[in-house]
């Protein structure tokens, strides 16, 4: 008789973290693509010739270059955020609040990643916050059962994974 051990169920917490990471990657990639397209459009506008009125054209061209530089900076920042998400380890559960943690408090659930705001995953709300946010700094290193003050209120950490 074959003795086969029952398969362990897939760890729900790790699956949630992986799904959150995928959602963050998708959102960040769309933002980066939009910034890159806007940067390219501004450059194309600056390169195109519009009529013979040199003064107006130069002013328009300068504004397009300023816009292109702004979008280029945004694009680089978004690419940096993509790298943070890609390098984040979501294959292990954390017992304290750190990059890659899901933190369930008495008021909200947070995903420590980069600042992307609300993410809905299977009907549940998660808030993606960065490690440079004041909220993260208030809860960094805390564990399940710990409390932390933020905006004149004491919050309780119910779970960290």
DOLUM-581412 format. One record per residue: chain; x negated, y negated, z of N, C-alpha, C in turn; residue in three letters; residue number from 1. Coordinates in steps of 0.02 Angstrom, whole numbers, padded with zeros to 5 digits, always signed. Example, Ala and Ser with C-alpha at 12.3 -4.5 7.8 and 13.67 -1.06 7.14 Angstrom:
2
ATOM  chain      nx      ny      nz     cax     cay     caz      cx      cy      cz  res    n
ATOM      A  -00660  +00284  +00390  -00615  +00225  +00390  -00660  +00165  +00390  ALA    1
ATOM      A  -00642  +00112  +00354  -00684  +00053  +00357  -00645  -00002  +00394  SER    2
end
This chain:
161
ATOM  chain      nx      ny      nz     cax     cay     caz      cx      cy      cz  res    n
ATOM      A  -00042  +00058  +00000  +00000  +00000  +00000  -00044  -00062  +00000  UNK    1
ATOM      A  -00028  -00109  -00044  -00065  -00170  -00050  -00045  -00219  +00005  UNK    2
ATOM      A  -00094  -00247  +00037  -00080  -00296  +00090  -00096  -00365  +00063  UNK    3
ATOM      A  -00045  -00401  +00041  -00055  -00468  +00012  -00029  -00519  +00061  UNK    4
ATOM      A  -00073  -00566  +00077  -00053  -00620  +00123  -00005  -00666  +00086  UNK    5
ATOM      A  +00045  -00691  +00121  +00091  -00738  +00089  +00054  -00802  +00070  UNK    6
ATOM      A  +00075  -00831  +00015  +00043  -00893  -00008  +00063  -00951  +00038  UNK    7
ATOM      A  +00015  -00993  +00053  +00029  -01051  +00094  +00065  -01103  +00051  UNK    8
ATOM      A  +00115  -01136  +00080  +00149  -01188  +00041  +00101  -01246  +00028  UNK    9
ATOM      A  +00111  -01280  -00027  +00069  -01338  -00043  +00080  -01390  +00010  UNK   10
ATOM      A  +00026  -01417  +00034  +00031  -01467  +00087  +00068  -01529  +00063  UNK   11
ATOM      A  +00125  -01542  +00094  +00168  -01597  +00074  +00132  -01664  +00079  UNK   12
ATOM      A  +00095  -01675  +00132  +00060  -01738  +00141  +00010  -01751  +00085  UNK   13
ATOM      A  -00028  -01700  +00066  -00077  -01709  +00013  -00042  -01721  -00054  UNK   14
ATOM      A  +00013  -01689  -00065  +00052  -01699  -00126  +00077  -01771  -00129  UNK   15
ATOM      A  +00101  -01797  -00074  +00125  -01867  -00071  +00067  -01914  -00086  UNK   16
ATOM      A  +00010  -01902  -00055  -00048  -01946  -00067  -00070  -01944  -00140  UNK   17
ATOM      A  -00070  -01885  -00170  -00089  -01879  -00241  -00039  -01915  -00285  UNK   18
ATOM      A  +00026  -01908  -00270  +00077  -01942  -00309  +00073  -02018  -00301  UNK   19
ATOM      A  +00058  -02041  -00241  +00049  -02113  -00230  -00011  -02139  -00269  UNK   20
ATOM      A  -00065  -02101  -00267  -00125  -02121  -00304  -00110  -02125  -00379  UNK   21
ATOM      A  -00074  -02076  -00405  -00056  -02076  -00476  -00013  -02137  -00493  UNK   22
ATOM      A  +00035  -02152  -00449  +00078  -02210  -00461  +00037  -02275  -00460  UNK   23
ATOM      A  -00009  -02280  -00414  -00052  -02339  -00410  -00096  -02345  -00472  UNK   24
ATOM      A  -00124  -02289  -00494  -00164  -02290  -00555  -00124  -02314  -00615  UNK   25
ATOM      A  -00063  -02290  -00620  -00020  -02309  -00676  -00003  -02384  -00674  UNK   26
ATOM      A  +00015  -02409  -00616  +00032  -02480  -00608  -00029  -02523  -00624  UNK   27
ATOM      A  -00087  -02505  -00595  -00147  -02544  -00605  -00170  -02543  -00678  UNK   28
ATOM      A  -00163  -02485  -00710  -00183  -02480  -00781  -00139  -02525  -00824  UNK   29
ATOM      A  -00074  -02526  -00810  -00029  -02570  -00848  -00047  -02643  -00838  UNK   30
ATOM      A  -00063  -02662  -00777  -00084  -02731  -00764  -00148  -02748  -00801  UNK   31
ATOM      A  -00196  -02701  -00801  -00259  -02712  -00836  -00248  -02718  -00911  UNK   32
ATOM      A  -00206  -02675  -00938  -00191  -02677  -01010  -00159  -02743  -01029  UNK   33
ATOM      A  -00114  -02768  -00987  -00080  -02832  -01000  -00130  -02890  -00998  UNK   34
ATOM      A  -00174  -02890  -00949  -00225  -02943  -00944  -00272  -02941  -01004  UNK   35
ATOM      A  -00292  -02880  -01024  -00337  -02874  -01082  -00303  -02899  -01145  UNK   36
ATOM      A  -00240  -02882  -01155  -00203  -02904  -01215  -00197  -02980  -01215  UNK   37
ATOM      A  -00183  -03010  -01157  -00177  -03083  -01152  -00244  -03116  -01166  UNK   38
ATOM      A  -00298  -03086  -01141  -00365  -03112  -01154  -00380  -03111  -01229  UNK   39
ATOM      A  -00365  -03055  -01261  -00377  -03049  -01332  -00334  -03097  -01373  UNK   40
ATOM      A  -00271  -03106  -01352  -00227  -03153  -01387  -00253  -03224  -01381  UNK   41
ATOM      A  -00277  -03242  -01322  -00305  -03310  -01313  -00366  -03320  -01356  UNK   42
ATOM      A  -00408  -03269  -01361  -00468  -03274  -01403  -00449  -03280  -01477  UNK   43
ATOM      A  -00400  -03241  -01498  -00377  -03245  -01568  -00347  -03314  -01583  UNK   44
ATOM      A  -00310  -03341  -01536  -00281  -03408  -01545  -00336  -03461  -01551  UNK   45
ATOM      A  -00388  -03454  -01510  -00444  -03501  -01512  -00481  -03496  -01578  UNK   46
ATOM      A  -00485  -03437  -01606  -00522  -03427  -01668  -00483  -03447  -01731  UNK   47
ATOM      A  -00418  -03450  -01726  -00378  -03466  -01785  -00379  -03542  -01797  UNK   48
ATOM      A  -00374  -03561  -01860  -00374  -03632  -01877  -00303  -03656  -01885  UNK   49
ATOM      A  -00288  -03713  -01855  -00222  -03743  -01858  -00227  -03813  -01887  UNK   50
ATOM      A  -00216  -03821  -01951  -00213  -03887  -01981  -00280  -03922  -01985  UNK   51
ATOM      A  -00278  -03987  -01999  -00340  -04025  -02009  -00351  -04077  -01954  UNK   52
ATOM      A  -00310  -04078  -01905  -00318  -04128  -01853  -00369  -04102  -01802  UNK   53
ATOM      A  -00432  -04120  -01813  -00488  -04094  -01773  -00481  -04105  -01698  UNK   54
ATOM      A  -00462  -04165  -01677  -00458  -04179  -01605  -00407  -04135  -01571  UNK   55
ATOM      A  -00349  -04128  -01602  -00297  -04086  -01573  -00320  -04013  -01573  UNK   56
ATOM      A  -00352  -03992  -01627  -00374  -03923  -01632  -00426  -03907  -01579  UNK   57
ATOM      A  -00475  -03952  -01569  -00527  -03940  -01519  -00497  -03935  -01449  UNK   58
ATOM      A  -00449  -03978  -01434  -00416  -03976  -01369  -00378  -03910  -01361  UNK   59
ATOM      A  -00343  -03889  -01413  -00308  -03825  -01412  -00356  -03767  -01404  UNK   60
ATOM      A  -00411  -03771  -01441  -00461  -03717  -01438  -00492  -03712  -01368  UNK   61
ATOM      A  -00508  -03769  -01338  -00535  -03769  -01271  -00486  -03738  -01221  UNK   62
ATOM      A  -00423  -03756  -01228  -00373  -03727  -01183  -00368  -03651  -01193  UNK   63
ATOM      A  -00372  -03628  -01255  -00371  -03556  -01268  -00431  -03521  -01236  UNK   64
ATOM      A  -00489  -03554  -01238  -00550  -03525  -01208  -00542  -03522  -01132  UNK   65
ATOM      A  -00513  -03574  -01103  -00501  -03574  -01030  -00453  -03517  -01012  UNK   66
ATOM      A  -00400  -03509  -01051  -00353  -03454  -01040  -00387  -03386  -01047  UNK   67
ATOM      A  -00429  -03380  -01100  -00464  -03317  -01112  -00509  -03300  -01052  UNK   68
ATOM      A  -00545  -03350  -01027  -00589  -03339  -00969  -00549  -03318  -00907  UNK   69
ATOM      A  -00491  -03350  -00897  -00448  -03332  -00840  -00425  -03260  -00846  UNK   70
ATOM      A  -00401  -03240  -00906  -00378  -03172  -00915  -00435  -03122  -00911  UNK   71
ATOM      A  -00494  -03142  -00934  -00552  -03098  -00929  -00570  -03085  -00856  UNK   72
ATOM      A  -00566  -03137  -00815  -00580  -03129  -00743  -00528  -03082  -00711  UNK   73
ATOM      A  -00464  -03093  -00728  -00411  -03050  -00702  -00423  -02978  -00723  UNK   74
ATOM      A  -00440  -02968  -00786  -00452  -02901  -00812  -00509  -02866  -00774  UNK   75
ATOM      A  -00563  -02902  -00761  -00619  -02873  -00724  -00598  -02854  -00653  UNK   76
ATOM      A  -00559  -02897  -00621  -00535  -02882  -00553  -00489  -02820  -00553  UNK   77
ATOM      A  -00447  -02816  -00604  -00402  -02758  -00610  -00441  -02694  -00623  UNK   78
ATOM      A  -00494  -02698  -00663  -00536  -02640  -00675  -00571  -02618  -00611  UNK   79
ATOM      A  -00592  -02667  -00570  -00622  -02650  -00505  -00573  -02614  -00461  UNK   80
ATOM      A  -00510  -02636  -00462  -00458  -02602  -00423  -00447  -02532  -00448  UNK   81
ATOM      A  -00449  -02522  -00514  -00443  -02454  -00542  -00498  -02408  -00515  UNK   82
ATOM      A  -00559  -02434  -00511  -00614  -02394  -00485  -00603  -02374  -00412  UNK   83
ATOM      A  -00577  -02420  -00373  -00562  -02405  -00302  -00512  -02347  -00299  UNK   84
ATOM      A  -00460  -02351  -00338  -00408  -02299  -00338  -00437  -02233  -00361  UNK   85
ATOM      A  -00476  -02234  -00415  -00504  -02173  -00442  -00552  -02138  -00394  UNK   86
ATOM      A  -00589  -02176  -00356  -00639  -02148  -00310  -00610  -02128  -00242  UNK   87
ATOM      A  -00548  -02149  -00229  -00516  -02135  -00165  -00504  -02060  -00157  UNK   88
ATOM      A  -00521  -02034  -00098  -00511  -01963  -00084  -00442  -01952  -00055  UNK   89
ATOM      A  -00399  -01918  -00095  -00332  -01902  -00071  -00323  -01827  -00062  UNK   90
ATOM      A  -00379  -01792  -00059  -00377  -01719  -00052  -00386  -01695  +00020  UNK   91
ATOM      A  -00384  -01741  +00066  -00388  -01722  +00137  -00344  -01768  +00177  UNK   92
ATOM      A  -00320  -01741  +00232  -00279  -01782  +00277  -00325  -01822  +00323  UNK   93
ATOM      A  -00306  -01883  +00335  -00343  -01926  +00380  -00307  -01927  +00448  UNK   94
ATOM      A  -00347  -01931  +00501  -00315  -01936  +00567  -00318  -02007  +00594  UNK   95
ATOM      A  -00352  -02051  +00556  -00353  -02122  +00575  -00341  -02164  +00513  UNK   96
ATOM      A  -00323  -02226  +00523  -00307  -02271  +00468  -00371  -02292  +00432  UNK   97
ATOM      A  -00374  -02274  +00367  -00432  -02291  +00325  -00410  -02289  +00252  UNK   98
ATOM      A  -00454  -02306  +00207  -00439  -02304  +00136  -00414  -02234  +00118  UNK   99
ATOM      A  -00357  -02230  +00084  -00328  -02167  +00064  -00277  -02139  +00113  UNK  100
ATOM      A  -00268  -02171  +00169  -00219  -02148  +00219  -00149  -02169  +00202  UNK  101
ATOM      A  -00102  -02127  +00222  -00031  -02147  +00224  -00017  -02159  +00298  UNK  102
ATOM      A  +00010  -02217  +00313  +00023  -02237  +00382  +00098  -02249  +00391  UNK  103
ATOM      A  +00128  -02208  +00433  +00200  -02216  +00448  +00205  -02254  +00514  UNK  104
ATOM      A  +00235  -02313  +00511  +00245  -02352  +00572  +00318  -02352  +00590  UNK  105
ATOM      A  +00334  -02383  +00645  +00404  -02387  +00666  +00446  -02431  +00622  UNK  106
ATOM      A  +00414  -02468  +00575  +00452  -02512  +00531  +00445  -02494  +00457  UNK  107
ATOM      A  +00385  -02475  +00435  +00373  -02461  +00364  +00320  -02407  +00356  UNK  108
ATOM      A  +00313  -02385  +00294  +00261  -02336  +00277  +00212  -02368  +00228  UNK  109
ATOM      A  +00148  -02363  +00243  +00096  -02395  +00203  +00050  -02344  +00171  UNK  110
ATOM      A  +00025  -02361  +00113  -00028  -02323  +00079  -00087  -02369  +00074  UNK  111
ATOM      A  -00142  -02350  +00107  -00201  -02392  +00108  -00240  -02380  +00044  UNK  112
ATOM      A  -00238  -02428  +00000  -00265  -02420  -00067  -00291  -02488  -00091  UNK  113
ATOM      A  -00255  -02518  -00137  -00265  -02587  -00157  -00197  -02621  -00152  UNK  114
ATOM      A  -00196  -02685  -00154  -00133  -02721  -00145  -00090  -02717  -00208  UNK  115
ATOM      A  -00037  -02677  -00204  +00009  -02669  -00261  +00082  -02678  -00240  UNK  116
ATOM      A  +00093  -02688  -00177  +00162  -02699  -00154  +00200  -02633  -00147  UNK  117
ATOM      A  +00266  -02638  -00157  +00310  -02581  -00146  +00306  -02530  -00202  UNK  118
ATOM      A  +00302  -02467  -00181  +00303  -02411  -00228  +00356  -02363  -00203  UNK  119
ATOM      A  +00401  -02344  -00248  +00453  -02296  -00230  +00432  -02228  -00256  UNK  120
ATOM      A  +00436  -02179  -00212  +00418  -02111  -00229  +00472  -02065  -00202  UNK  121
ATOM      A  +00509  -02035  -00246  +00564  -01990  -00228  +00611  -02023  -00178  UNK  122
ATOM      A  +00629  -02085  -00192  +00678  -02120  -00151  +00650  -02151  -00088  UNK  123
ATOM      A  +00587  -02141  -00073  +00558  -02169  -00012  +00512  -02227  -00031  UNK  124
ATOM      A  +00512  -02280  +00010  +00471  -02339  -00002  +00404  -02334  +00034  UNK  125
ATOM      A  +00352  -02349  -00003  +00284  -02354  +00024  +00258  -02422  +00003  UNK  126
ATOM      A  +00217  -02452  +00045  +00188  -02516  +00028  +00113  -02506  +00020  UNK  127
ATOM      A  +00088  -02517  -00040  +00016  -02511  -00053  -00018  -02575  -00032  UNK  128
ATOM      A  -00063  -02569  +00017  -00099  -02628  +00042  -00174  -02614  +00037  UNK  129
ATOM      A  -00212  -02667  +00033  -00284  -02661  +00025  -00319  -02663  +00093  UNK  130
ATOM      A  -00381  -02642  +00093  -00421  -02642  +00154  -00443  -02713  +00173  UNK  131
ATOM      A  -00430  -02761  +00130  -00447  -02830  +00148  -00386  -02869  +00174  UNK  132
ATOM      A  -00328  -02837  +00177  -00268  -02871  +00201  -00270  -02878  +00277  UNK  133
ATOM      A  -00240  -02931  +00303  -00237  -02940  +00376  -00200  -02882  +00411  UNK  134
ATOM      A  -00149  -02855  +00378  -00112  -02799  +00407  -00157  -02738  +00415  UNK  135
ATOM      A  -00196  -02723  +00363  -00242  -02666  +00369  -00292  -02678  +00425  UNK  136
ATOM      A  -00319  -02738  +00427  -00369  -02754  +00479  -00341  -02745  +00549  UNK  137
ATOM      A  -00276  -02758  +00557  -00244  -02750  +00623  -00237  -02676  +00642  UNK  138
ATOM      A  -00231  -02632  +00591  -00219  -02561  +00606  -00279  -02516  +00591  UNK  139
ATOM      A  -00333  -02543  +00563  -00391  -02503  +00544  -00417  -02461  +00602  UNK  140
ATOM      A  -00429  -02397  +00588  -00457  -02352  +00638  -00408  -02325  +00689  UNK  141
ATOM      A  -00348  -02351  +00689  -00297  -02328  +00737  -00273  -02257  +00719  UNK  142
ATOM      A  -00245  -02223  +00768  -00221  -02155  +00758  -00147  -02150  +00776  UNK  143
ATOM      A  -00119  -02092  +00763  -00049  -02079  +00780  -00038  -02093  +00854  UNK  144
ATOM      A  +00016  -02130  +00868  +00033  -02148  +00936  +00005  -02215  +00958  UNK  145
ATOM      A  -00046  -02241  +00922  -00075  -02306  +00939  -00027  -02362  +00919  UNK  146
ATOM      A  -00037  -02419  +00950  +00001  -02479  +00931  -00048  -02533  +00909  UNK  147
ATOM      A  -00022  -02581  +00871  -00063  -02638  +00850  -00019  -02699  +00842  UNK  148
ATOM      A  -00047  -02758  +00859  -00007  -02819  +00852  -00014  -02847  +00781  UNK  149
ATOM      A  +00041  -02871  +00754  +00040  -02905  +00689  +00100  -02951  +00685  UNK  150
ATOM      A  +00087  -03014  +00671  +00138  -03065  +00665  +00185  -03067  +00726  UNK  151
ATOM      A  +00156  -03074  +00783  +00193  -03082  +00845  +00238  -03022  +00862  UNK  152
ATOM      A  +00221  -02964  +00836  +00259  -02904  +00851  +00210  -02846  +00860  UNK  153
ATOM      A  +00227  -02801  +00905  +00185  -02742  +00915  +00216  -02685  +00875  UNK  154
ATOM      A  +00175  -02654  +00832  +00197  -02599  +00789  +00167  -02534  +00816  UNK  155
ATOM      A  +00204  -02480  +00808  +00182  -02414  +00831  +00170  -02369  +00771  UNK  156
ATOM      A  +00113  -02336  +00772  +00097  -02288  +00718  +00126  -02220  +00737  UNK  157
ATOM      A  +00173  -02198  +00696  +00207  -02134  +00709  +00170  -02076  +00678  UNK  158
ATOM      A  +00136  -02088  +00622  +00100  -02035  +00589  +00047  -02064  +00542  UNK  159
ATOM      A  -00009  -02029  +00537  -00062  -02047  +00489  -00083  -01982  +00454  UNK  160
ATOM      A  -00088  -01986  +00388  -00113  -01929  +00351  -00148  -01951  +00288  UNK  161
end
